[in-house]
Amino acid sequence: MTDRTAFHHPAIALSTVRHKDGVSILRVFSREHGVVGCLVREGVKGARRGRNLYAPLALLDLVGMRALKEDLYRFDRADRVMAQDRTSAEVPRGAIAMFLAECALRTFDSGSAHGEVFDALWRAAERIEKSTAIGRIHLAFLVESVSVCGLCPDAPISASSGMERFNLATAEWESGPPVGEDYLSVAEAEPFLRIQGMDFDRLQTEVFSHDARNRLVLQYVRYLQLHLSSPRTIKSWEVLSLVLAP
């Protein structure tokens, strides 16, 4: 197959793990295939070195992508769709990219297409590189993911009398104390519900503190994982929360 006729697949780099000598497995979010692994060879020199080309949230065009077996692919060539120099050079931007890459890897099923989530993550990567204000990009992606996955709660923003907690697993108000990570207090649940469905620009205008933003990020991660996979720790969160501290 010539380069002119080779299939092109947009993909977002998530992580790279050494497989054996000279070969690694690159995990990507493909619009067509979802989260899958790709065999890649190491040792490419210069600007196309793997650690640059396949950095977390690198936007790629995979040329000649083809299946080897279930959820494992190979491609002829990977090209960067846009330069992401600021994401690579500036620690806060890189930390957000790493966090969102890990969220995608630990939340969305392997081999299942999530086209609208892919588009949201692509836009988030572009914003990390281009936006001046970056402190809410990760929250905006999580809010959009809940919306495009059809997971927005139907519960009213304000709790009715006798309701003391919001259950993230059922997306409903309940009576009883908010004990454990799956339950939000009334004070926590109301902002969680208020921002659902908001786009990036509107979310930027919302007034809440640094700590409130961090709580919302973790609550939205928990909510997505409860409904799409299973709760898993996002290891890069600790670094990101320190990097974005006021």
C-alpha positions as YAML, in Angstrom:
chain: A
units: angstrom
residues:
- id: 1
  name: MET
  ca: [0.00, 0.00, 0.00]
- id: 2
  name: THR
  ca: [1.48, 3.34, -1.02]
- id: 3
  name: ASP
  ca: [1.49, 6.38, 1.25]
- id: 4
  name: ARG
  ca: [-1.11, 8.01, -0.99]
- id: 5
  name: THR
  ca: [-3.54, 5.12, -0.54]
- id: 6
  name: ALA
  ca: [-2.61, 4.20, 3.05]
- id: 7
  name: PHE
  ca: [-5.32, 4.62, 5.63]
- id: 8
  name: HIS
  ca: [-4.95, 7.55, 8.03]
- id: 9
  name: HIS
  ca: [-6.18, 7.24, 11.62]
- id: 10
  name: PRO
  ca: [-6.35, 10.18, 14.03]
- id: 11
  name: ALA
  ca: [-5.15, 9.06, 17.45]
- id: 12
  name: ILE
  ca: [-4.12, 10.54, 20.78]
- id: 13
  name: ALA
  ca: [-1.08, 9.15, 22.59]
- id: 14
  name: LEU
  ca: [-1.77, 8.01, 26.16]
- id: 15
  name: SER
  ca: [1.22, 6.02, 27.42]
- id: 16
  name: THR
  ca: [4.21, 3.97, 26.30]
- id: 17
  name: VAL
  ca: [5.40, 0.80, 28.04]
- id: 18
  name: ARG
  ca: [8.50, -1.24, 27.19]
- id: 19
  name: HIS
  ca: [7.46, -4.60, 25.74]
- id: 20
  name: LYS
  ca: [10.81, -6.19, 24.89]
- id: 21
  name: ASP
  ca: [14.18, -5.11, 23.53]
- id: 22
  name: GLY
  ca: [13.64, -2.47, 20.89]
- id: 23
  name: VAL
  ca: [9.85, -2.68, 21.01]
- id: 24
  name: SER
  ca: [7.30, -0.81, 23.12]
- id: 25
  name: ILE
  ca: [3.52, -0.82, 23.32]
- id: 26
  name: LEU
  ca: [2.03, 2.59, 22.71]
- id: 27
  name: ARG
  ca: [-1.46, 2.99, 24.10]
- id: 28
  name: VAL
  ca: [-3.52, 5.39, 22.03]
- id: 29
  name: PHE
  ca: [-7.07, 6.68, 21.95]
- id: 30
  name: SER
  ca: [-8.20, 6.08, 18.37]
- id: 31
  name: ARG
  ca: [-11.42, 7.67, 17.15]
- id: 32
  name: GLU
  ca: [-12.32, 4.50, 15.28]
- id: 33
  name: HIS
  ca: [-11.06, 1.82, 17.64]
- id: 34
  name: GLY
  ca: [-11.08, 3.40, 21.12]
- id: 35
  name: VAL
  ca: [-8.24, 2.75, 23.55]
- id: 36
  name: VAL
  ca: [-5.88, 0.21, 21.98]
- id: 37
  name: GLY
  ca: [-2.23, -0.79, 21.98]
- id: 38
  name: CYS
  ca: [0.19, -0.36, 19.08]
- id: 39
  name: LEU
  ca: [3.58, -2.01, 18.65]
- id: 40
  name: VAL
  ca: [6.28, 0.58, 18.00]
- id: 41
  name: ARG
  ca: [10.02, 0.27, 17.54]
- id: 42
  name: GLU
  ca: [12.36, 2.34, 19.66]
- id: 43
  name: GLY
  ca: [15.59, 4.06, 18.74]
- id: 44
  name: VAL
  ca: [14.33, 6.72, 16.34]
- id: 45
  name: LYS
  ca: [16.73, 9.63, 16.52]
- id: 46
  name: GLY
  ca: [16.28, 13.39, 16.43]
- id: 47
  name: ALA
  ca: [12.97, 15.26, 16.69]
- id: 48
  name: ARG
  ca: [10.99, 12.08, 15.99]
- id: 49
  name: ARG
  ca: [12.27, 10.28, 19.08]
- id: 50
  name: GLY
  ca: [9.57, 8.21, 20.73]
- id: 51
  name: ARG
  ca: [9.56, 10.14, 23.97]
- id: 52
  name: ASN
  ca: [8.69, 13.30, 22.03]
- id: 53
  name: LEU
  ca: [6.49, 11.85, 19.32]
- id: 54
  name: TYR
  ca: [4.48, 9.75, 21.77]
- id: 55
  name: ALA
  ca: [4.30, 12.14, 24.73]
- id: 56
  name: PRO
  ca: [0.98, 12.02, 26.66]
- id: 57
  name: LEU
  ca: [-1.81, 13.65, 24.64]
- id: 58
  name: ALA
  ca: [0.32, 14.00, 21.50]
- id: 59
  name: LEU
  ca: [-2.07, 14.39, 18.55]
- id: 60
  name: LEU
  ca: [-1.12, 11.85, 15.91]
- id: 61
  name: ASP
  ca: [-1.96, 10.69, 12.43]
- id: 62
  name: LEU
  ca: [-1.25, 6.95, 12.28]
- id: 63
  name: VAL
  ca: [-0.62, 6.00, 8.65]
- id: 64
  name: GLY
  ca: [-1.34, 2.42, 7.62]
- id: 65
  name: MET
  ca: [-2.80, 1.36, 10.99]
- id: 66
  name: ARG
  ca: [-3.84, -2.31, 10.92]
- id: 67
  name: ALA
  ca: [-4.84, -4.95, 13.43]
- id: 68
  name: LEU
  ca: [-2.44, -7.66, 14.56]
- id: 69
  name: LYS
  ca: [-4.89, -9.23, 16.99]
- id: 70
  name: GLU
  ca: [-7.63, -8.07, 19.34]
- id: 71
  name: ASP
  ca: [-6.82, -4.57, 20.69]
- id: 72
  name: LEU
  ca: [-3.26, -4.69, 19.31]
- id: 73
  name: TYR
  ca: [-2.27, -2.79, 16.16]
- id: 74
  name: ARG
  ca: [0.70, -1.80, 14.07]
- id: 75
  name: PHE
  ca: [1.16, 1.24, 11.84]
- id: 76
  name: ASP
  ca: [3.63, 2.26, 9.15]
- id: 77
  name: ARG
  ca: [4.25, 5.79, 10.33]
- id: 78
  name: ALA
  ca: [3.11, 8.25, 13.01]
- id: 79
  name: ASP
  ca: [3.02, 11.97, 12.27]
- id: 80
  name: ARG
  ca: [2.34, 14.78, 14.72]
- id: 81
  name: VAL
  ca: [-0.77, 16.67, 13.65]
- id: 82
  name: MET
  ca: [0.34, 19.85, 15.42]
- id: 83
  name: ALA
  ca: [3.40, 21.04, 17.27]
- id: 84
  name: GLN
  ca: [2.81, 20.85, 21.02]
- id: 85
  name: ASP
  ca: [5.94, 22.67, 22.13]
- id: 86
  name: ARG
  ca: [4.36, 24.48, 25.08]
- id: 87
  name: THR
  ca: [2.83, 21.24, 26.35]
- id: 88
  name: SER
  ca: [6.26, 19.62, 26.29]
- id: 89
  name: ALA
  ca: [8.17, 22.58, 27.73]
- id: 90
  name: GLU
  ca: [5.86, 23.98, 30.43]
- id: 91
  name: VAL
  ca: [5.35, 21.81, 33.50]
- id: 92
  name: PRO
  ca: [1.71, 22.80, 34.27]
- id: 93
  name: ARG
  ca: [0.60, 22.08, 30.71]
- id: 94
  name: GLY
  ca: [2.49, 18.79, 30.65]
- id: 95
  name: ALA
  ca: [0.99, 17.77, 34.00]
- id: 96
  name: ILE
  ca: [-2.55, 18.38, 32.73]
- id: 97
  name: ALA
  ca: [-1.80, 16.37, 29.59]
- id: 98
  name: MET
  ca: [-0.44, 13.48, 31.65]
- id: 99
  name: PHE
  ca: [-3.47, 13.54, 33.96]
- id: 100
  name: LEU
  ca: [-5.99, 13.52, 31.12]
- id: 101
  name: ALA
  ca: [-4.09, 10.77, 29.29]
- id: 102
  name: GLU
  ca: [-4.17, 8.60, 32.41]
- id: 103
  name: CYS
  ca: [-7.86, 9.37, 32.98]
- id: 104
  name: ALA
  ca: [-8.70, 8.20, 29.47]
- id: 105
  name: LEU
  ca: [-6.58, 5.08, 29.86]
- id: 106
  name: ARG
  ca: [-8.13, 4.11, 33.21]
- id: 107
  name: THR
  ca: [-11.73, 5.05, 32.46]
- id: 108
  name: PHE
  ca: [-12.72, 4.10, 28.91]
- id: 109
  name: ASP
  ca: [-12.97, 0.49, 27.77]
- id: 110
  name: SER
  ca: [-10.28, -0.94, 25.53]
- id: 111
  name: GLY
  ca: [-11.40, -1.57, 21.98]
- id: 112
  name: SER
  ca: [-14.72, 0.32, 22.30]
- id: 113
  name: ALA
  ca: [-15.11, 3.41, 20.14]
- id: 114
  name: HIS
  ca: [-15.96, 6.61, 22.01]
- id: 115
  name: GLY
  ca: [-16.00, 9.06, 19.12]
- id: 116
  name: GLU
  ca: [-17.40, 12.07, 20.97]
- id: 117
  name: VAL
  ca: [-15.10, 11.52, 23.94]
- id: 118
  name: PHE
  ca: [-12.18, 11.29, 21.51]
- id: 119
  name: ASP
  ca: [-13.21, 14.64, 20.01]
- id: 120
  name: ALA
  ca: [-13.45, 16.18, 23.48]
- id: 121
  name: LEU
  ca: [-9.98, 14.92, 24.41]
- id: 122
  name: TRP
  ca: [-8.56, 16.21, 21.10]
- id: 123
  name: ARG
  ca: [-10.00, 19.67, 21.87]
- id: 124
  name: ALA
  ca: [-8.57, 19.50, 25.39]
- id: 125
  name: ALA
  ca: [-5.10, 18.76, 23.98]
- id: 126
  name: GLU
  ca: [-5.39, 21.76, 21.66]
- id: 127
  name: ARG
  ca: [-6.45, 23.99, 24.55]
- id: 128
  name: ILE
  ca: [-3.54, 22.80, 26.70]
- id: 129
  name: GLU
  ca: [-1.19, 23.95, 23.97]
- id: 130
  name: LYS
  ca: [-2.92, 27.18, 22.93]
- id: 131
  name: SER
  ca: [-4.98, 28.57, 25.80]
- id: 132
  name: THR
  ca: [-3.76, 31.23, 28.20]
- id: 133
  name: ALA
  ca: [-5.96, 30.07, 31.08]
- id: 134
  name: ILE
  ca: [-5.37, 26.35, 31.57]
- id: 135
  name: GLY
  ca: [-6.51, 25.70, 35.16]
- id: 136
  name: ARG
  ca: [-9.91, 24.27, 34.24]
- id: 137
  name: ILE
  ca: [-9.16, 22.41, 31.02]
- id: 138
  name: HIS
  ca: [-9.11, 19.02, 32.75]
- id: 139
  name: LEU
  ca: [-12.40, 19.72, 34.55]
- id: 140
  name: ALA
  ca: [-14.00, 20.88, 31.30]
- id: 141
  name: PHE
  ca: [-13.01, 17.63, 29.58]
- id: 142
  name: LEU
  ca: [-14.52, 15.55, 32.38]
- id: 143
  name: VAL
  ca: [-17.76, 17.54, 32.36]
- id: 144
  name: GLU
  ca: [-18.03, 17.19, 28.58]
- id: 145
  name: SER
  ca: [-17.31, 13.46, 28.78]
- id: 146
  name: VAL
  ca: [-20.19, 12.94, 31.20]
- id: 147
  name: SER
  ca: [-22.46, 14.82, 28.80]
- id: 148
  name: VAL
  ca: [-21.47, 13.09, 25.54]
- id: 149
  name: CYS
  ca: [-21.65, 9.67, 27.22]
- id: 150
  name: GLY
  ca: [-25.28, 10.40, 28.14]
- id: 151
  name: LEU
  ca: [-24.54, 10.21, 31.85]
- id: 152
  name: CYS
  ca: [-25.82, 13.60, 33.04]
- id: 153
  name: PRO
  ca: [-27.88, 13.03, 36.21]
- id: 154
  name: ASP
  ca: [-31.60, 13.79, 36.07]
- id: 155
  name: ALA
  ca: [-31.57, 14.73, 39.74]
- id: 156
  name: PRO
  ca: [-32.50, 18.32, 40.67]
- id: 157
  name: ILE
  ca: [-29.63, 20.62, 41.61]
- id: 158
  name: SER
  ca: [-31.07, 21.31, 45.06]
- id: 159
  name: ALA
  ca: [-31.86, 18.53, 47.50]
- id: 160
  name: SER
  ca: [-35.43, 18.16, 48.67]
- id: 161
  name: SER
  ca: [-36.32, 17.95, 52.35]
- id: 162
  name: GLY
  ca: [-34.84, 14.93, 54.11]
- id: 163
  name: MET
  ca: [-32.23, 14.26, 51.43]
- id: 164
  name: GLU
  ca: [-28.73, 14.52, 52.88]
- id: 165
  name: ARG
  ca: [-26.47, 13.01, 50.24]
- id: 166
  name: PHE
  ca: [-26.06, 12.48, 46.51]
- id: 167
  name: ASN
  ca: [-25.13, 8.96, 45.43]
- id: 168
  name: LEU
  ca: [-22.63, 9.06, 42.54]
- id: 169
  name: ALA
  ca: [-23.31, 5.42, 41.69]
- id: 170
  name: THR
  ca: [-27.07, 5.88, 41.24]
- id: 171
  name: ALA
  ca: [-27.02, 9.62, 40.36]
- id: 172
  name: GLU
  ca: [-29.81, 10.23, 42.87]
- id: 173
  name: TRP
  ca: [-30.42, 12.11, 46.09]
- id: 174
  name: GLU
  ca: [-30.80, 9.91, 49.16]
- id: 175
  name: SER
  ca: [-31.35, 10.15, 52.87]
- id: 176
  name: GLY
  ca: [-28.49, 9.28, 55.18]
- id: 177
  name: PRO
  ca: [-25.07, 10.72, 55.94]
- id: 178
  name: PRO
  ca: [-22.56, 11.21, 53.07]
- id: 179
  name: VAL
  ca: [-20.02, 8.59, 54.16]
- id: 180
  name: GLY
  ca: [-17.47, 7.32, 51.63]
- id: 181
  name: GLU
  ca: [-16.22, 8.48, 48.23]
- id: 182
  name: ASP
  ca: [-19.42, 7.56, 46.41]
- id: 183
  name: TYR
  ca: [-21.56, 9.99, 48.40]
- id: 184
  name: LEU
  ca: [-21.51, 13.78, 48.21]
- id: 185
  name: SER
  ca: [-22.87, 16.12, 50.84]
- id: 186
  name: VAL
  ca: [-25.51, 18.66, 49.84]
- id: 187
  name: ALA
  ca: [-22.83, 21.37, 49.74]
- id: 188
  name: GLU
  ca: [-20.65, 19.23, 47.44]
- id: 189
  name: ALA
  ca: [-23.42, 17.88, 45.21]
- id: 190
  name: GLU
  ca: [-25.01, 21.19, 44.29]
- id: 191
  name: PRO
  ca: [-21.93, 22.55, 42.41]
- id: 192
  name: PHE
  ca: [-21.34, 19.08, 40.93]
- id: 193
  name: LEU
  ca: [-24.85, 19.14, 39.46]
- id: 194
  name: ARG
  ca: [-24.83, 22.82, 38.57]
- id: 195
  name: ILE
  ca: [-21.87, 22.57, 36.18]
- id: 196
  name: GLN
  ca: [-23.00, 19.45, 34.34]
- id: 197
  name: GLY
  ca: [-23.33, 20.03, 30.63]
- id: 198
  name: MET
  ca: [-21.38, 23.31, 30.68]
- id: 199
  name: ASP
  ca: [-19.05, 24.00, 27.78]
- id: 200
  name: PHE
  ca: [-15.48, 25.20, 28.24]
- id: 201
  name: ASP
  ca: [-16.23, 28.92, 27.89]
- id: 202
  name: ARG
  ca: [-19.10, 28.90, 30.33]
- id: 203
  name: LEU
  ca: [-17.16, 26.82, 32.84]
- id: 204
  name: GLN
  ca: [-14.44, 29.47, 32.75]
- id: 205
  name: THR
  ca: [-16.90, 32.03, 34.12]
- id: 206
  name: GLU
  ca: [-17.99, 29.92, 37.10]
- id: 207
  name: VAL
  ca: [-16.79, 31.18, 40.47]
- id: 208
  name: PHE
  ca: [-15.25, 28.57, 42.74]
- id: 209
  name: SER
  ca: [-12.00, 28.20, 44.63]
- id: 210
  name: HIS
  ca: [-8.92, 26.16, 43.79]
- id: 211
  name: ASP
  ca: [-9.94, 23.55, 46.38]
- id: 212
  name: ALA
  ca: [-13.50, 23.42, 45.06]
- id: 213
  name: ARG
  ca: [-12.20, 22.86, 41.54]
- id: 214
  name: ASN
  ca: [-10.02, 19.99, 42.75]
- id: 215
  name: ARG
  ca: [-12.96, 18.38, 44.52]
- id: 216
  name: LEU
  ca: [-15.06, 18.65, 41.37]
- id: 217
  name: VAL
  ca: [-12.31, 17.07, 39.27]
- id: 218
  name: LEU
  ca: [-12.09, 14.06, 41.58]
- id: 219
  name: GLN
  ca: [-15.86, 13.77, 41.84]
- id: 220
  name: TYR
  ca: [-16.25, 13.76, 38.05]
- id: 221
  name: VAL
  ca: [-13.49, 11.17, 37.65]
- id: 222
  name: ARG
  ca: [-15.21, 8.99, 40.26]
- id: 223
  name: TYR
  ca: [-18.60, 9.44, 38.60]
- id: 224
  name: LEU
  ca: [-17.31, 8.49, 35.15]
- id: 225
  name: GLN
  ca: [-15.47, 5.45, 36.44]
- id: 226
  name: LEU
  ca: [-18.45, 4.22, 38.45]
- id: 227
  name: HIS
  ca: [-20.62, 4.32, 35.34]
- id: 228
  name: LEU
  ca: [-18.13, 3.26, 32.66]
- id: 229
  name: SER
  ca: [-15.56, 0.97, 34.25]
- id: 230
  name: SER
  ca: [-14.51, 0.72, 37.89]
- id: 231
  name: PRO
  ca: [-12.86, 3.18, 40.29]
- id: 232
  name: ARG
  ca: [-9.10, 3.36, 39.78]
- id: 233
  name: THR
  ca: [-6.56, 5.70, 41.29]
- id: 234
  name: ILE
  ca: [-5.17, 8.32, 38.91]
- id: 235
  name: LYS
  ca: [-1.54, 8.38, 39.98]
- id: 236
  name: SER
  ca: [-0.69, 11.61, 38.17]
- id: 237
  name: TRP
  ca: [-3.30, 13.53, 40.18]
- id: 238
  name: GLU
  ca: [-0.96, 14.18, 43.09]
- id: 239
  name: VAL
  ca: [1.57, 15.85, 40.81]
- id: 240
  name: LEU
  ca: [-1.07, 17.89, 38.99]
- id: 241
  name: SER
  ca: [-2.67, 19.13, 42.21]
- id: 242
  name: LEU
  ca: [0.74, 20.34, 43.42]
- id: 243
  name: VAL
  ca: [1.66, 21.96, 40.11]
- id: 244
  name: LEU
  ca: [-1.61, 23.89, 39.93]
- id: 245
  name: ALA
  ca: [-1.61, 24.89, 43.60]
- id: 246
  name: PRO
  ca: [-2.05, 28.66, 44.13]
...
